[in-house]
Amino acid sequence: MPGPISSSSGQTLQTAWKSLARSFEHRDYRLFFTGQFISLVGTWMQQVAQSWLVYRLTGSSLSLGLVGFAGQFPVFALSIFGGVMADRLNRRSMLVGTQAAALIQAAILAWLTLSGQVQVWHVMVLAVLLGIVNAVDIPTRQSFVVDLVGKKDLHNAIALNSSMFNAARILGPSVAGVLLAAVGEGWCFALNSLSYLAVIACLLRMGTPRRPAPERNASVLEHLREGLGYAWHTQEVRTILLLLGVASVIGMAYVVLMPVFAEEILHSGPRGLGLLMAATGCGSLAGALLLAMRREGHGIGRFTYFGILGMGAGLVLFALSSVFWLSALLLVPVGFSMIVGMASSNTLLQLRCPDHLRGRVMALFSMMFMGMAPFGALLAGVLAHGLGARATVVLSGSALVLVVGLGGRRLLKF
């Protein structure tokens, strides 16, 4: 009996692995995944270090909110133009340019910090510049995936991208927490700058993406109008985008307040901040792997609905905890629910939208998911300044459950 059972178990694991990793059969996607993972580890290191730097310089939750607003507002304001560019120009060349610009931004921030000259306004200006880069990079990167794997494996590739993002979310903050305690913020920024070399090298090694030459008969404004019209008049696209905007404003703002929780509520310092961020990443990685193992996109709307609901409930429980390890454990389901909701909405949008509109639809996704976040960051900073960080997150999580629970039921049909 042990022999057949063992053989059956091995075949099951092999089948599951093939289902999970089928996008890796594409050479260009393997290169993309490798370069992006290295770069994202550096990006998460910089994000944690930047938050700690601002809080160390000011001791103000309002300042954290303002810097968060400055860095993310350009994504809201300019992503749609980045999406038009992604539908009109060579996406690989655009990504090489955006990664090079991000490298320079991180290098300047590292130099200012290591030389002892850094001030909050420096961080804010550089955050705005990086936000402008991201307004082009994010929709281009999101729409580039279909060029690498085709529509057949798109669902799997999006979930693997989320897995990569959240594996980096575990490793990056953990490393940042150690470096912050040992050598300070500047070296986190310097290592992030170097990490962009990996993704640039991988992009340059890729073959020509399988994508037909884009038509440029229409003007930029006509392309912009076409994308906005499609999103507004397509019910499922409109519903998803509006729900993402709400979730981003009232649900994602807790990230801005994490230094306050780590220092004032949980008394765990920079190492604790890194561990809290990593705990969220562990949950998100598990959620992304779950989605990657699904063989089809049917019924994915339910994942979006229940994922965002679960995120709101988890935030309320997290905010009520005063014990560090309990707080870290509660962030695991928060991360799980968040990535299930966000990655499934990305998948649903990409499976439904026409190829020639993909860049613009992904730009609208970026605007709602990341571009609305600065308003949430600013609101969280203002509320936390008056009510405290704990009350702000309880209020945010409760509002998310209420709004999505009542207004997002239409997603259950998709």
N, C-alpha and C positions, 0 to 999 in steps of 0.2 A: 504493500500500500504506500509506503513513503515515497517510492520512486515516482509513480504516476502523479501523486499530489504535488511533489516538488517540481516535476516537469510542467504541470499545469500552472503552478504559481509563477514559474519562470516565464512561461509564455504570456501570462497575463501582464507581468511587469514589463516585458519587452513590448507588448502591444500598447500599453499605457505610455511608455517612453516614446515610441514612434509617434503616437498621437500628440504628445506634449511638444516634441522637438522637431516636427516635420518642416518648419520653416528653415531650419538649419541645413536642409538639403540644398538650399540656394547659396552659392558661394558669396555673392555680394551681400546677402543678408548677414552671413556670418561675420564678414568684415565690419558691417554697420554695427552689429551687436557688440563686437569686441571694442571698437573705438568708443562707442557711446557709453559703454559701461565704465571704462576708465575715466572718461571725462565727467560722467555724472557723479562718481565718487568724489572728485575734486569739487564739483558744483555744490554738493551737500556739505562738504567741509567748509566752503566759503560761506554758505548761507548761515550755518551755525555760528561760525566765527564772527561774521558781520553783525548778527544779532547780539552776540555777547559784547563785541566792541562798542556798539551803540549804547547798550545798557551800562557798560563800565564807564563810558565817558559822561553819560547824562543821568543815569539812575531813574529814567523816566519811561513809563509805559507809553506815554503820548509820543515820545520821540521814536520808539519802536514802530508805532503805528504810522508816523509820518514817513519814515524811511521805507517801510513796506509799501506805502502808497506811492512814493516816488519811483520805486523800482518796478512796480507792476502796472501803473497807469498807462504807460506807452503801449503795453500789450492790448489794453482795451481800446485805445484811441487809434492805433495804427495797424493792428493785425489784419484787418480786412484788406488793406493795401498790400500787406505781405502775402496774403492769399491770392490776390490778383497776379502778383509777380510770380508766385509758385505755379500758376496755371499758364503763364506766358513765357517763362524763361527756363533755362536748364537748372533743375533742382539741385543736382550734385554740385555744380559750380557755385550756386547760391549758398549752399551749406558750407563749402570751404571758406567762403568769404565771411560768413557769420561767425564761424568758429575762430578764425584769425582775429576778428574784431573783439570777441570775448576774451581771447588770450591777452590782448593788449590791455583791456580793462582790468583784468585780474592782476597783471604785472604792475600797473600803476598803483593799484590799491595796496599791493604788497610793499612796494617801495615807500609809499607814504607812511605805512604803518611801521615798517622795520626801521625807518629813519626817525621815528618819533614825531613826525610832523602832522599826522593825521588829525583831522577835526571832523565833527559830525557833518558839516556842509560838504566836505570832500566825499564822504561816504554817500551822501544824498545825490550829489551830481553824478558820481560814477554809477550809482544805482539806476538813475534815469537813462544814462547812456547804454547800460546793459539791457534795460527794458526796451529801448529802441531796437537793439540787435535782436532780442527775443521776439519782437513783433514780426520780424521777417523769418527768423529761424524756426519758430514753433510750427506755424502752418506749413512751412516748406518741409520740415522733418516729418510731420504727421502724414502729409500727402505723398512723401517720397517712398513710404513703405510699400505701397501697391506696385511701384516701379520695380521693386526688388523681388517680390514673391508672387505677384499676380493676385487676382481676386480669390482664387481657390484657397490659398493659404492665408488670406488677409486676416481672418478672424484669429487664427493662431498667432500670427506675427504681432498683432496689436496686444494680445495678452502677454506674449513673451516680452514685448517692449515694457509693459507694465511691471513684469517680473524683474527685468533689468533695472528699471528705475527704482524699484523698492529694495532690491538687493543692495544697490548703491546707497539707498536711504538708511540701511542698517549699518553698512561699513563706514560711510563718510562721516556721519555724526559721531560714531564711536571713536574713530581716529581723531576727529576734531576735538572731542572732549579731552583726550589724552594730551594732544599738542597744546591746547589752550592752557592746560594746567602746567605743562612743562616749559614751553617756549613762547607762548603768546599767539595772538591772532595772525601776525604777519606771515608766518611760515605756512599757515593754512592757505592764505591767498597765493603765496608763491607756488605751492604744490598744485593748486588748482590751475594756475597759469600754465604750468608744464603739462598738465593732463590733456590740454587741448591739442597738443602735438600728436597724441595717439589717434584722435578721431580724424584729424586732417590727413594723417598718413594713410589711414584705412580708406577714407573717401577717395584719395588719389589713386589707390590700387584697384578700385572697382572698374568693371567693364562698363560699357555704355548702357544705361538703364533702358529697359524695354518699354519705351513710351513713344507714341506717335508725335510728330512735330506739332506743337500747338498752333492753332489758327490765330492770326493777329489782325483779322479784318476789322473787328470792332475796336473801339477806343477803350482806354482804361475805365472811364466812367461808365460806359455801356456794359463792360464786364462786371463792374461793381454792382450796377443796377440789376443785372441778370442774377447774380448770386444772392443778393438780398431778397429779390422777388421770389426765387425758388424756396428759400428758407421760410419766408413768411406764409406762402400759399400751400406748403406741404405740411399737413397737420402733425405728423409724427416728428418731423424735424423741428417745427415751431415749439411743440410741447417739450421736447428734450432740451432745447436751448434755453427756454425760459426757466425750466426747473434747474438746470445747471447754474444759471445766473443767481437764482435765489440761494442755492446751496453754497455757492462760492462766497456770497456776501455775508450770510449769517452762519455758515458752518465751518468755513476754512480759516476764519480769523483767529481761532485758538492758537494757531502756529505762531503768530506774532507775539502772543503773551507767554510763550513757553519759558523764556528767561525769567519772567516774574514768578511763575510757578516753581521753577527750579531753585531760585534764590530765596524768595520770601515765604513761600508756602510750604515747600518740601525740604528746604534748607540743604540742598544737595550740590550746589555750585556748578561749575562748568562741566565736570564729569557727569553729574546727574542730568544736565541738559542734553548731553550727547546720548545718554542711555534712554532718556524719554523719547527722543527723536528716533532712536534705533528701534524702540519697542513698537512705535507706530509703523515703522518700516517692516518689521517682522510680520505684523498682521496684514499689511498691504501685499507683501510677497506671497503669503499664503493665498490671499484672495485672487491675485493675478494667476498663480499656478492653477487654481481651480478653474478659472475661465479658460486657460490655455488648453486644458484637457477636454473641453467641450468640442464636439465634432461639428456643430452647426450653430448658426446664429438665431434659430427659431426660438421664440420665447425670451429673448434677451432683455426685453423691456421690463420684465418682472425683476430681473437682477438689478436694474437701475433703480426701480421704485423701492424695493426692500433694502437695497444697499444704502441709499441715502437716509431712509428712515432709521436704520440701525446705527448709522453714524451719529445722528442727532441724539438718540438715546444714550449711546456710549459716552458722548461728551458730557452729558448731565452727570452721569455716575463718576466720570473722571474728576470733574470739578468739585464734587462733594468729598473726595478723598483727601486726607491729610497725611497719609502714610506713603512714603516714596515707592516701595515695591508694589503696593496695591495700585498706586497711580500708574506705574509702568505697565502692570498687567492689564489694566483697564484700557490702556491705549492700544493694545493689540487688536481687540475687536473694533475699535474706532478705525484703525488703519485698514483692517479687513473689509469693513463695510464701505469705507470711502473708495477704495480701489475697485471693488465690485461695481459700485454705482457709476464711477467715472469711466472705467475701461469699457463697461458694457454699453454705456451711452456712446462712446467713441466708435465702438464696433457697429452699433446700430446705424449711426449716421453714415459711416463709410460704406456699409453694405447697401444702403438705400440710395445714396447720391450718385448721379451720373459721373463718369470719369472726367469729363471736361469741366465739371464744377467742383471737383474734389478739393482743390486748394482753397477755394473761397468758403466752402462748407467747413473745412478744418480751421480756417481763420475765424469763423463765427464760433466754432467750438472753443478755440483758444480765448476769444474775447469773453465768452460766458464763464469758462472754467477758471482761467487765470486772469483775464482782464478785469473781471468784476471784483477780484480779490482785493485790489487796493482800496476800494470803497469799504469792504469789510474790515481791512486792516486799520483804516482810519477810524471807522466807527468803533472797533474794538478798543483802540487806543484811547479814544475820548470817553467811552463808557467805563473802561477800567480805571481811568484817571478819577472818575467820580464815584463809581460803585465798587471798584476793586476787581481784580482779575477773576476771582472765583465766581462772583455774582454775574459777571459778564458772560462767562462761558456757560453757566447754567441757563441764563436767559437765551443765549444763542442756540444751544442744543434744543431747548424746549420749543422755541419758535420754528426751528427746522422741522421737528417732528410734526408740529401743527400744520404748517404750510404745505409740506410735501404730502402728509397724510390726507389732507382734504383736496389739494389741487393736482396731485400727480397720478390719480387713479387711472387716467387714460392710458398711461404707460403699460398697464396690465394687458392691454389688447395686443401689444406689439411683440 
